[in-house]
Amino acid sequence: MKNSAFDRTLVLIPARMASTRLPGKPLADIAGLPMIVQVAERAREAAVGRIIVAVDHQDVFNVVEAAGFDVVMTRADHQSGSDRIFEAVQKADPDARAEFIINVQGDLPTIEPEAVQASLRPLLESPATDIATLTVEIEDELEKTNPNIVKVVGAPLSPSRLKALYFTRATAPYGNGPLYHHIGLYAYRRAALEKFVSLGPSTLEKRESLEQLRALEAGMRIDVEIVDSVPLGVDTPGDLDKAREILLRSLAS
């Protein structure tokens, strides 16, 4: 069922052909469809807004268009994903009718539609929130000390939501209590996205290599919805095999 904000929401899916670990990643076949089309299908199942795929290569453009999704061509030299998203928003919605922008990474072919829906919830429920994102409580002890797992340090707002105070690759916060694994799926108010891309890289952003710290350093509010599972990001051939297994199993059930 479509939510009341459907007509005010854009779901942007960026797809880059350049990948050192998995060349041509957006076009990799998963259960009979290119990966980027599988991601778009998951976004369509979420039914939260109009879907736009932002690409930087004509082959990906053609595949997405043939699958029936809206697609825009963006520059290939963007320094960050948020810059690519903002260019796509300007092209797809030049009259600025969309109030909310959800950024679903193009390498999440098995993401649950419920996760996409959850990313929008903080913006709909709190006018003070500029950006919303997702997290999962860490259960694996090794993940707590793994610098590749980004942690959210936040103040509880409810049993299912935090107000982000910091993001870090370190093990934090100290002491007893839950630690949270950040999921890099973002929902922005349009004005917040515009402000974010106008800011230069911040001190802590560069130190931690975490773009979201730019927003916190600029005084922007990020709320974090707690969900049940971390979606599989496809970065390696092994990840691709896992995604194929998951989707084939889903189709068979």
C-alpha positions in Angstrom: 0.0 0.0 0.0 1.3 3.4 -0.9 2.1 5.7 2.0 0.7 9.3 2.2 4.1 10.7 1.1 4.4 8.6 -2.1 3.9 11.6 -4.4 6.5 13.6 -2.5 9.2 11.0 -2.5 11.9 10.0 -4.9 13.9 6.8 -4.5 17.3 7.3 -6.2 19.4 4.3 -7.0 23.0 5.1 -8.1 24.8 2.6 -10.4 28.5 3.0 -11.2 30.2 0.8 -13.8 33.7 1.4 -12.3 34.4 -1.2 -9.7 37.8 -2.5 -8.9 36.7 -5.7 -7.2 33.7 -6.5 -9.5 33.9 -4.9 -12.9 30.6 -4.2 -14.6 28.8 -4.8 -11.3 25.4 -3.2 -12.2 25.0 -5.6 -15.1 25.9 -8.8 -13.3 23.2 -11.4 -13.7 21.3 -12.4 -10.6 18.4 -14.8 -11.0 17.8 -13.8 -14.6 18.0 -10.0 -14.2 20.9 -7.5 -14.1 21.7 -6.5 -10.5 20.6 -2.9 -10.9 17.2 -4.1 -12.1 16.9 -6.4 -9.1 17.6 -3.4 -6.8 15.0 -1.4 -8.6 12.5 -4.2 -8.2 13.1 -4.3 -4.4 12.5 -0.5 -4.4 9.3 -0.9 -6.3 8.1 -3.5 -3.8 8.7 -1.0 -1.0 6.1 1.3 -2.7 7.3 4.5 -1.1 7.8 6.8 -4.1 8.9 7.3 -7.7 12.0 5.3 -8.6 14.9 6.9 -10.5 18.1 5.0 -11.4 21.1 7.3 -11.8 23.8 5.8 -14.1 27.1 6.8 -15.6 27.3 4.4 -18.6 25.1 4.0 -21.6 24.9 0.2 -21.3 23.4 0.4 -17.9 21.1 3.2 -19.1 19.8 0.9 -21.8 19.2 -2.0 -19.6 17.3 0.0 -16.9 15.2 1.7 -19.6 14.4 -1.6 -21.2 13.2 -2.9 -17.8 10.7 -0.1 -17.6 12.3 2.1 -14.9 13.0 5.8 -15.1 16.7 6.4 -15.6 18.9 9.5 -15.8 22.5 9.8 -17.0 24.9 11.5 -14.6 28.6 12.5 -14.8 31.2 9.9 -14.2 33.5 12.1 -12.2 31.5 12.7 -9.0 33.5 12.6 -5.8 30.7 11.1 -3.7 27.5 9.2 -4.1 25.5 12.1 -2.6 26.8 14.4 -5.4 25.6 11.9 -8.0 22.2 11.6 -6.2 21.8 15.4 -6.2 22.6 15.7 -9.9 20.0 13.0 -10.6 17.4 14.7 -8.4 17.9 18.0 -10.3 17.4 16.2 -13.6 14.5 14.0 -12.6 12.6 16.6 -10.6 13.6 20.1 -12.0 10.4 21.7 -10.5 11.4 20.5 -7.0 8.1 18.8 -6.3 9.8 16.0 -4.3 10.2 16.7 -0.6 12.0 13.4 0.4 14.9 11.6 -1.3 15.8 8.0 -0.5 19.2 6.8 -1.6 19.2 3.1 -2.1 22.7 1.8 -3.1 22.7 0.0 -6.5 24.5 -3.0 -5.0 21.8 -4.2 -2.6 19.8 -6.6 -4.8 18.4 -8.5 -1.8 17.4 -5.6 0.4 14.1 -6.1 2.1 11.4 -3.6 1.0 10.6 -3.1 4.7 14.1 -1.6 5.2 13.4 1.0 2.5 10.1 1.9 4.1 11.8 2.1 7.5 14.4 4.7 6.2 11.6 7.2 5.5 9.8 6.8 8.8 11.9 9.3 10.9 11.4 12.1 8.4 7.7 11.6 8.3 7.4 11.5 12.1 9.9 14.2 13.2 10.0 17.6 11.4 13.3 18.3 13.2 15.1 15.4 11.4 17.2 16.4 8.4 18.5 12.9 7.4 17.4 9.4 8.3 19.3 6.1 8.1 19.3 2.6 9.4 21.1 0.4 11.9 21.2 -3.1 13.3 22.2 -4.2 16.8 25.6 -6.0 16.6 25.4 -9.6 17.8 28.7 -10.9 16.6 31.5 -10.1 19.0 34.1 -9.8 16.2 32.1 -7.1 14.4 32.3 -4.9 17.5 36.1 -4.5 17.0 36.1 -4.6 13.2 37.0 -1.2 11.7 35.1 -2.1 8.5 31.9 -2.2 10.5 30.8 1.4 11.0 29.1 1.9 14.4 26.4 4.4 15.3 26.6 6.1 18.6 23.2 7.5 19.4 20.8 8.7 22.0 17.7 6.5 22.3 14.5 8.2 21.1 12.4 5.1 21.3 12.9 1.3 21.3 13.3 1.5 17.5 15.1 4.8 17.0 18.3 6.7 17.9 19.3 10.3 17.4 22.8 10.0 15.9 25.6 11.6 17.9 28.5 10.1 16.0 29.6 7.4 13.5 32.9 5.7 13.9 35.0 2.7 12.8 36.2 2.3 16.4 34.4 0.2 19.1 32.0 2.7 20.7 30.5 3.6 22.9 32.6 2.2 25.8 31.0 0.1 28.5 28.1 -2.2 28.8 25.2 -2.0 26.4 24.3 -2.5 22.8 26.5 -1.5 19.8 24.9 -0.7 16.4 26.1 -1.5 12.9 25.3 1.3 10.5 23.6 0.5 7.2 24.4 3.0 4.5 20.9 3.7 3.2 19.8 7.3 3.6 16.6 9.3 3.4 17.0 13.1 3.1 14.7 16.1 3.1 15.4 17.7 -0.2 16.7 20.9 1.5 19.0 18.8 3.7 20.5 17.0 0.6 21.1 20.4 -1.1 22.8 21.7 2.0 24.9 18.6 2.5 26.3 18.6 -1.0 27.1 22.3 -0.7 29.4 21.6 2.2 33.1 20.7 1.8 34.5 17.5 3.3 34.8 18.0 7.0 37.6 17.3 9.4 36.1 14.2 11.1 34.7 12.9 7.7 38.2 12.8 6.3 39.7 11.3 9.5 37.1 8.5 9.7 36.4 8.2 6.0 32.7 8.5 6.8 30.8 11.0 4.7 27.8 11.2 7.1 30.0 13.0 9.7 30.0 16.0 7.5 26.3 16.5 8.3 26.8 16.1 12.0 29.7 18.5 12.1 27.4 21.1 10.3 24.8 20.7 13.0 22.4 18.6 10.9 20.2 16.1 12.7 20.4 12.4 11.7 17.9 9.9 13.1 18.5 6.2 12.9 15.8 3.6 12.6 16.7 0.2 14.1 15.9 -2.7 11.8 16.4 -6.5 12.1 19.0 -7.4 9.5 22.0 -6.0 7.5 21.3 -6.2 3.7 23.9 -7.9 1.6 26.1 -5.5 -0.3 27.6 -7.0 -3.4 31.3 -6.0 -3.6 33.1 -9.2 -4.5 32.4 -12.4 -6.7 31.7 -14.2 -3.4 29.0 -11.6 -2.5 27.5 -12.0 -6.0 27.2 -15.8 -5.5 25.5 -15.2 -2.1 23.0 -12.8 -3.7 22.2 -15.3 -6.5 21.6 -18.0 -3.9 19.3 -15.7 -1.8 17.2 -14.6 -4.8 16.9 -18.0 -6.4 15.8 -19.5 -3.1 13.2 -16.7 -2.8 11.9 -17.4 -6.3 11.6 -21.1 -5.5 9.7 -20.6 -2.2 
